[in-house]
Amino acid sequence: MEKTVKNKNQSGRRQKFLAALVCVVLLLSAAGIVRPSHGLLAQPSDPAASALAEQTRPRQDQPWPPSPQADQQSLPSQQPPPQPKSPELPPWQWQSQPQSPSLQQHTPQQLKSEPSNQSEPCSSLQPVQAQSRKPQSAQPLQSSSESILPRETDAEKAARLKWWTDARFGLFIHFGLYALPARHEWVKNHERLTNEQYQKYFDHFNPDLFNPRQWARMAKAAGMKYAVITSKHHEGFCLWDSKYTDYKVTNTPFGRDLLKEFVEAFRAEGLKVGFYYSLLDWHHPDYTIDRVHPLRPDNEADYDRLNAGKDMNRYRQYMKDQVRELLTNYGEISIMWFDFSFPGKHGKGRDDWDSVGLLKLARSLQPNIIVDDRLDLQDVEGGWDFTTPEQVVVTKWPEYKGKKIPWETCQTFSGSWGYYRDEYTWKSPAQLIEL
């Protein structure tokens, strides 16, 4: 507790850093992590690219989410649009709402990966209903009782995680094409945009102010000990020079391996580095359309027609090839942050990802790596290292099978994880203090 209090009262230098990031810092008993709005740190230099966000803003006289045609409209908004309904999203992807009068306290074991059945996104930091920790996979995993790791004692696992539990404070960066439309990192989903409609952001991606050395210096000055970046978010755009896709940063006007520069900069400042990797991919031709896909049908009978010819076996191999690249070409990677599983009808879980195969691959390439709990392997020994509650006040150390488990909570100043120019779901000062 003394360490937490000490870290909360850093110098003005840290306060300036936090203001620049426009994000919330949480320092918790296991580990705290911060996700900034990165449009403030890297903006496109091309005037045409700068105009894209203005040109593609939804009109206020249109329903939300707008139709695909609305992506071509350009009428400045005076009031924020109503939040899109997202009944298909899991709890950690619900957007915060500004009108919530107070934070509700919650214990992490009540946070679940099962998608919500509610028709509205939750209010700011509203806890989800208590549910069982056991994943609700559509099909049971045959190897659910096997150990993913060579068996570790509690002491051995604690030793492997010691640097992380001591670190307590990290940086989580969401950065991708969605910074250009500047209206939420799930814009492609919310507005049901096609790959063709989304292509203009790829064509203009050129963050000339990208300065990872400055980011790393600021993170170190703030007391951060590690940094995680979105190597690939749900849109499918890769921030590294992957040889398995053309949908990558080196094919944009930016033309450089962004991950390489990021890793080198943070490592030079003594911070450990981790990669976020989305299991979802709304651009890959073999990724089947599901209930959170931008092209999800309104008529359930259309799923089979839309998925004809798609091959998830090819997509699973694509993921493994990319994970191998990430964990082979960039030196020691301390954290692998997979995101996310949503089993059930028209969803995806462990069997869809071959989560066991992915995790075995990651651990074989980086034996000391730490992995989150979003592969839908909560009931598999060695299937995860830490749990990940988001946007709730954690009041009790989470337990699993009677044992306290490591945890990391992600918080933001608002309801968005990436750059949102017209952000309005800001948490109040009282809420931030309570966090």
DRENPA-650156 format. One line per 10 residues: their letters; for each residue y, x, z of C-alpha. Coordinates in steps of 0.2 Angstrom, whole numbers. Layout:
! DRENPA-650156
a	Y:X:Z; ...
//
This chain:
! DRENPA-650156
mektvknknq	0:0:0; 12:14:4; 9:21:-14; 13:4:-21; 29:3:-11; 34:20:-16; 31:17:-34; 41:1:-34; 56:10:-28; 58:23:-41
sgrrqkflaa	75:30:-47; 88:23:-59; 80:33:-72; 64:22:-71; 74:6:-70; 83:10:-86; 66:14:-94; 59:-3:-89; 75:-12:-96; 73:-3:-112
lvcvvlllsa	55:-9:-114; 59:-27:-109; 43:-29:-99; 36:-32:-82; 28:-18:-72; 14:-22:-60; 8:-9:-47; -8:-15:-40; -21:-9:-28; -33:-5:-42
agivrpshgl	-22:-1:-57; -6:-9:-65; -2:-9:-83; 13:-14:-93; 15:-21:-111; 32:-18:-119; 41:-27:-133; 41:-13:-146; 53:-20:-158; 66:-12:-147
laqpsdpaas	58:5:-149; 54:5:-168; 63:-5:-181; 61:-4:-200; 75:5:-209; 73:-4:-226; 87:-17:-227; 74:-29:-236; 62:-27:-221; 76:-30:-209
alaeqtrprq	80:-46:-217; 62:-52:-217; 63:-59:-199; 78:-69:-203; 72:-75:-219; 55:-81:-212; 61:-89:-196; 54:-107:-194; 67:-121:-197; 72:-132:-182
dqpwppspqa	70:-148:-192; 52:-144:-195; 37:-147:-184; 29:-132:-175; 19:-123:-180; 27:-124:-197; 17:-127:-213; 14:-112:-224; 28:-117:-235; 40:-115:-220
dqqslpsqqp	37:-96:-220; 48:-96:-235; 63:-105:-227; 78:-97:-220; 89:-107:-208; 95:-99:-192; 90:-108:-176; 101:-112:-162; 88:-118:-150; 70:-111:-147
ppqpkspelp	56:-120:-156; 44:-129:-145; 29:-119:-140; 14:-121:-152; -1:-130:-145; -15:-118:-143; -30:-127:-136; -42:-114:-144; -35:-99:-136; -42:-90:-121
pwqwqsqpqs	-33:-90:-105; -26:-73:-107; -18:-77:-124; -9:-93:-118; 10:-91:-119; 21:-92:-103; 33:-106:-101; 51:-104:-94; 52:-120:-84; 38:-116:-71
pslqqhtpqq	46:-118:-54; 35:-105:-45; 20:-94:-48; 3:-100:-42; -8:-88:-33; -25:-84:-40; -40:-74:-37; -47:-64:-52; -64:-71:-50; -57:-87:-56
lksepsnqse	-51:-80:-72; -63:-83:-86; -65:-79:-105; -71:-96:-109; -57:-105:-120; -47:-118:-113; -50:-137:-116; -32:-141:-112; -21:-148:-126; -5:-138:-120
pcsslqpvqa	-3:-119:-116; -2:-116:-98; 15:-114:-89; 22:-97:-84; 8:-88:-74; -2:-104:-71; -19:-100:-65; -34:-107:-75; -47:-118:-67; -60:-109:-57
qsrkpqsaqp	-76:-106:-67; -92:-96:-66; -91:-78:-70; -107:-79:-81; -102:-79:-99; -106:-95:-109; -113:-87:-124; -121:-99:-137; -136:-88:-138; -143:-78:-124
lqsssesilp	-143:-59:-127; -161:-53:-128; -157:-37:-119; -146:-44:-105; -156:-36:-92; -156:-19:-99; -143:-5:-93; -131:0:-106; -127:16:-97; -140:28:-89
retdaekaar	-141:21:-72; -126:25:-61; -125:24:-42; -110:16:-35; -103:34:-30; -106:40:-48; -97:26:-56; -83:28:-43; -81:46:-48; -80:42:-66
lkwwtdarfg	-66:29:-63; -57:40:-50; -43:46:-61; -40:28:-66; -40:20:-49; -29:34:-43; -17:32:-58; -12:14:-54; 1:13:-67; 0:13:-86
lfihfglyal	8:8:-102; 1:-4:-114; 9:-5:-132; 7:-19:-144; 13:-13:-161; 9:-20:-178; 15:-29:-193; 19:-44:-182; 35:-34:-177; 43:-38:-194
parhewvknh	42:-57:-193; 47:-55:-175; 41:-71:-169; 25:-67:-158; 10:-56:-161; 0:-72:-165; 12:-78:-179; -2:-77:-192; -12:-89:-181; 1:-100:-175
erltneqyqk	8:-103:-193; -9:-102:-202; -2:-89:-214; -14:-83:-228; -16:-65:-232; -5:-67:-247; 9:-74:-236; 7:-60:-223; 7:-46:-236; 26:-44:-237
yfdhfnpdlf	26:-37:-219; 13:-24:-225; 24:-19:-240; 39:-16:-229; 32:-8:-214; 42:8:-211; 46:10:-192; 57:26:-196; 63:26:-177; 45:28:-171
nprqwarmak	47:42:-159; 31:44:-148; 38:60:-140; 52:50:-133; 40:36:-127; 29:48:-119; 44:57:-109; 50:40:-103; 33:35:-98; 30:51:-88
aagmkyavit	47:49:-80; 43:32:-75; 27:38:-66; 15:31:-78; -2:41:-79; -10:33:-95; -5:24:-111; -15:12:-122; -10:7:-139; -16:-7:-151
skhhegfclw	-26:3:-164; -30:-14:-173; -24:-31:-167; -31:-47:-173; -21:-47:-189; -33:-32:-195; -19:-20:-198; -25:-2:-193; -13:11:-186; -23:25:-191
dskytdykvt	-30:33:-208; -46:24:-207; -57:28:-222; -66:11:-221; -51:0:-226; -35:0:-237; -26:-11:-224; -19:4:-214; -3:12:-210; -5:27:-222
ntpfgrdllk	-4:14:-236; 13:7:-230; 30:15:-234; 28:23:-217; 14:33:-224; 8:43:-208; -6:42:-196; 3:33:-182; -11:35:-169; -12:53:-172
efveafraeg	6:56:-168; 5:44:-153; -10:53:-145; -3:70:-148; 14:65:-140; 7:57:-124; -6:70:-122; 7:84:-122; 16:75:-108; -1:75:-98
lkvgfyysll	-4:56:-99; -22:50:-103; -24:40:-119; -33:24:-123; -36:13:-138; -35:-6:-139; -47:-12:-153; -47:-31:-158; -64:-38:-161; -56:-51:-172
dwhhpdytid	-50:-47:-189; -40:-60:-199; -39:-49:-214; -57:-43:-217; -66:-53:-231; -82:-54:-221; -75:-60:-205; -80:-78:-203; -67:-91:-200; -68:-98:-182
rvhplrpdne	-58:-109:-171; -44:-96:-168; -43:-90:-186; -27:-93:-196; -37:-102:-209; -47:-113:-197; -50:-130:-205; -44:-147:-198; -60:-155:-203; -75:-147:-194
adydrlnagk	-86:-150:-210; -77:-137:-219; -82:-122:-209; -98:-119:-219; -89:-121:-236; -75:-109:-230; -88:-96:-224; -99:-96:-239; -102:-78:-245; -95:-70:-229
dmnryrqymk	-107:-58:-220; -104:-54:-202; -117:-40:-203; -106:-30:-214; -91:-34:-203; -101:-28:-188; -105:-11:-197; -86:-10:-201; -82:-11:-182; -94:2:-178
dqvrelltny	-88:14:-192; -70:11:-185; -75:14:-167; -84:30:-172; -68:36:-181; -57:32:-166; -68:40:-153; -72:55:-164; -56:60:-173; -43:60:-158
geisimwfdf	-51:71:-145; -54:64:-128; -51:45:-127; -51:39:-109; -50:20:-111; -58:8:-124; -49:-9:-123; -59:-22:-133; -52:-39:-136; -59:-53:-135
sfpgkhgkgr	-74:-64:-134; -73:-83:-135; -91:-90:-136; -95:-107:-140; -94:-119:-154; -85:-111:-169; -82:-96:-157; -88:-78:-156; -97:-69:-142; -109:-54:-139
ddwdsvgllk	-121:-58:-153; -107:-60:-166; -100:-43:-161; -116:-34:-157; -107:-30:-141; -122:-20:-134; -122:-9:-150; -103:-6:-149; -104:-1:-131; -118:10:-133
larslqpnii	-109:19:-147; -93:21:-137; -102:28:-122; -113:40:-133; -97:47:-141; -86:47:-125; -98:48:-110; -83:47:-98; -74:32:-106; -69:17:-97
vddrldlqdv	-71:0:-105; -64:-17:-101; -74:-33:-99; -70:-43:-115; -86:-39:-125; -95:-54:-117; -106:-43:-107; -101:-48:-89; -119:-51:-84; -126:-34:-92
eggwdfttpe	-127:-19:-80; -115:-6:-87; -108:-19:-99; -90:-16:-92; -80:-6:-80; -65:-16:-75; -60:-34:-76; -43:-40:-84; -34:-54:-76; -17:-58:-85
qvvvtkwpey	-1:-68:-80; -7:-73:-63; -3:-67:-46; -19:-58:-39; -21:-62:-21; -39:-56:-17; -49:-42:-23; -61:-48:-36; -80:-47:-32; -95:-48:-42
kgkkipwetc	-113:-50:-35; -105:-47:-18; -96:-31:-22; -78:-27:-25; -75:-23:-43; -61:-12:-52; -47:-23:-60; -32:-21:-70; -18:-34:-72; -7:-35:-87
qtfsgswgyy	10:-43:-85; 25:-46:-96; 43:-51:-94; 39:-66:-105; 25:-74:-114; 24:-62:-129; 15:-46:-129; 23:-39:-145; 41:-40:-152; 48:-58:-152
rdeytwkspa	66:-58:-157; 70:-75:-151; 60:-74:-135; 64:-87:-123; 49:-88:-111; 57:-76:-99; 50:-76:-81; 63:-78:-68; 69:-64:-56; 60:-73:-42
qliel	44:-73:-52; 45:-55:-56; 48:-50:-38; 33:-60:-33; 22:-51:-46
//
